[in-house]
Amino acid sequence: MNTAYNNIGIGYAKRRCADPRIVEALLRLLPPAPAVLADIGAGTGAYSRAVADHGFEVQAIEPSQVMCAQAIPHASVH
């Protein structure tokens, strides 16, 4: 599938990481862990991994193969 992020996503994970302030805000808004979450448009999975580090199971959904290829594996992110 050709998406915009297949074109602009090259090297994305080297330039972008999860902002701790956003992670804190997400954790305040999410139900208590453990819970299963869906991260639609997960990109390289930085936020998926960040919330998984706090006890969540995350189903990360990303159509860009370029972005998916940069994802760092995490046992609780699928």
Backbone bond lengths (Angstrom), bond angles and torsions (degrees), N, CA, C in turn:
res aa  C-N    CA-C-N  psi(-1)  N-CA   C-N-CA  omega(-1)  CA-C   N-CA-C  phi
1 M - - - 1.452 - - 1.526 108.92 -
2 N 1.289 117.34 129.82 1.454 121.92 179.09 1.521 108.83 -95.10
3 T 1.319 116.64 112.22 1.457 121.09 176.72 1.517 109.18 -118.72
4 A 1.297 116.29 167.25 1.465 120.22 178.20 1.519 110.73 -58.20
5 Y 1.335 116.51 -36.51 1.463 119.19 -178.10 1.516 112.71 -73.22
6 N 1.321 118.75 -15.90 1.461 119.23 170.98 1.525 109.50 -67.86
7 N 1.324 116.65 -28.33 1.464 120.78 -179.80 1.526 112.42 -88.43
8 I 1.324 117.57 -45.38 1.467 119.88 -176.16 1.524 112.64 -94.73
9 G 1.324 118.17 -6.75 1.459 121.32 -174.31 1.514 115.59 -83.80
10 I 1.319 118.28 -3.53 1.460 120.16 -178.92 1.533 109.20 -64.04
11 G 1.324 116.92 123.33 1.460 122.14 -179.19 1.515 114.61 76.54
12 Y 1.329 117.58 9.20 1.465 122.71 -175.58 1.523 111.78 -57.10
13 A 1.332 117.67 -44.66 1.465 121.39 -175.93 1.524 112.02 -65.15
14 K 1.310 117.93 -23.32 1.465 120.60 178.63 1.523 111.44 -76.72
15 R 1.336 116.84 -23.85 1.459 121.31 -177.15 1.514 113.88 -101.87
16 R 1.324 117.09 -20.43 1.465 120.39 -173.37 1.517 110.80 -124.92
17 C 1.327 115.79 136.95 1.468 121.06 173.69 1.527 106.98 -139.31
18 A 1.312 115.51 170.45 1.464 120.15 -179.15 1.528 109.51 -68.73
19 D 1.310 116.28 129.31 1.461 122.49 176.94 1.527 107.85 -77.70
20 P 1.330 119.19 121.15 1.468 121.35 -177.90 1.524 113.69 -56.78
21 R 1.333 117.86 -32.27 1.467 120.39 178.86 1.523 110.82 -67.29
22 I 1.327 116.96 -38.01 1.466 120.57 178.01 1.513 110.03 -70.55
23 V 1.322 117.33 -40.51 1.469 121.05 177.69 1.528 109.72 -59.81
24 E 1.327 117.65 -45.42 1.466 120.96 178.38 1.525 111.02 -60.07
25 A 1.323 117.42 -42.69 1.471 121.10 179.11 1.527 110.66 -64.41
26 L 1.330 116.89 -42.41 1.470 119.88 177.36 1.521 111.20 -60.32
27 L 1.318 116.53 -45.06 1.469 120.04 -178.29 1.526 111.82 -63.73
28 R 1.329 118.04 -32.50 1.471 120.91 176.12 1.529 111.15 -68.49
29 L 1.337 117.10 -32.90 1.460 121.55 -175.72 1.532 113.94 -88.10
30 L 1.321 117.08 -23.45 1.466 120.95 -176.53 1.519 111.24 -78.66
31 P 1.338 116.60 157.85 1.461 118.92 174.60 1.527 108.89 -66.14
32 P 1.328 117.29 163.76 1.466 118.33 178.84 1.531 111.19 -61.71
33 A 1.326 115.06 143.79 1.473 120.12 174.65 1.525 107.81 -75.47
34 P 1.306 120.30 150.66 1.456 125.13 4.36 1.521 111.37 -83.76
35 A 1.291 115.54 144.70 1.458 123.35 175.29 1.522 106.83 -154.93
36 V 1.325 115.35 160.48 1.463 120.52 176.81 1.522 107.30 -102.51
37 L 1.318 115.97 128.37 1.453 122.12 -179.49 1.519 110.07 -118.46
38 A 1.320 115.92 154.39 1.466 121.66 171.25 1.524 107.03 -111.37
39 D 1.308 116.54 128.14 1.457 122.21 175.22 1.529 106.67 -107.54
40 I 1.320 115.47 97.32 1.455 121.50 -177.59 1.528 108.58 -85.16
41 G 1.322 116.19 124.30 1.467 120.11 -174.36 1.513 109.42 77.00
42 A 1.326 116.23 46.73 1.464 122.99 -172.08 1.517 114.53 -67.76
43 G 1.305 117.68 -14.43 1.459 119.05 -178.43 1.516 110.80 61.29
44 T 1.314 116.42 -128.34 1.463 120.93 179.81 1.520 111.96 -88.04
45 G 1.324 117.17 -0.58 1.466 121.41 174.75 1.510 116.25 88.64
46 A 1.322 118.41 13.53 1.466 120.49 -177.72 1.530 111.73 -59.22
47 Y 1.327 117.58 -45.58 1.466 119.75 -179.87 1.525 111.10 -74.70
48 S 1.318 117.10 -32.61 1.472 119.99 175.15 1.520 109.90 -59.32
49 R 1.317 116.91 -47.57 1.467 120.93 179.36 1.521 111.39 -65.18
50 A 1.331 116.76 -39.13 1.468 120.46 -177.84 1.524 111.36 -62.80
51 V 1.325 117.90 -43.52 1.474 118.10 179.12 1.528 110.93 -77.44
52 A 1.328 117.52 -29.75 1.465 119.97 175.78 1.532 110.66 -63.07
53 D 1.313 116.85 -32.21 1.466 120.70 176.58 1.529 112.32 -63.25
54 H 1.329 116.15 -15.41 1.469 121.41 -179.97 1.527 112.05 -105.82
55 G 1.324 117.15 19.84 1.460 121.32 172.03 1.508 116.99 99.70
56 F 1.311 118.59 4.08 1.460 121.71 179.89 1.528 110.75 -90.33
57 E 1.327 115.55 150.22 1.462 122.67 167.96 1.522 105.09 -97.75
58 V 1.317 117.45 132.29 1.465 120.69 -174.71 1.523 110.33 -124.43
59 Q 1.317 115.08 130.10 1.454 122.21 170.60 1.532 105.52 -98.88
60 A 1.317 116.70 104.79 1.460 121.83 -177.04 1.526 109.14 -91.64
61 I 1.325 115.56 126.45 1.462 121.47 -178.08 1.520 108.00 -119.38
62 E 1.332 115.87 120.17 1.459 121.44 -178.17 1.523 108.87 -145.58
63 P 1.345 118.52 121.45 1.462 120.36 -178.34 1.533 114.44 -76.85
64 S 1.320 118.10 -19.83 1.465 120.40 -176.11 1.521 110.63 -83.46
65 Q 1.327 115.96 119.13 1.459 120.33 177.10 1.524 111.19 -66.27
66 V 1.315 117.29 -31.38 1.462 120.95 178.23 1.525 110.06 -63.63
67 M 1.316 116.64 -43.59 1.463 120.40 178.58 1.527 110.52 -67.90
68 C 1.312 117.51 -45.87 1.469 121.41 -179.65 1.525 111.39 -58.93
69 A 1.310 116.82 -38.04 1.461 120.99 -178.12 1.531 112.18 -64.87
70 Q 1.329 117.61 -20.60 1.458 121.60 -179.53 1.525 113.12 -93.62
71 A 1.325 117.01 -5.33 1.461 121.14 -177.83 1.521 111.15 -65.47
72 I 1.308 115.81 135.37 1.456 121.91 174.95 1.528 106.95 -88.59
73 P 1.328 118.52 126.33 1.464 120.46 -178.09 1.528 112.52 -60.82
74 H 1.309 114.14 146.35 1.475 122.95 175.82 1.517 106.05 -143.58
75 A 1.315 117.34 135.74 1.464 121.42 -175.95 1.524 113.39 -59.05
76 S 1.317 117.97 -26.02 1.468 120.65 -176.82 1.531 113.21 -104.75
77 V 1.322 116.97 9.90 1.468 121.36 177.50 1.527 107.54 -117.97
78 H 1.323 114.76 125.04 1.464 120.47 -177.19 1.527 109.76 -123.28
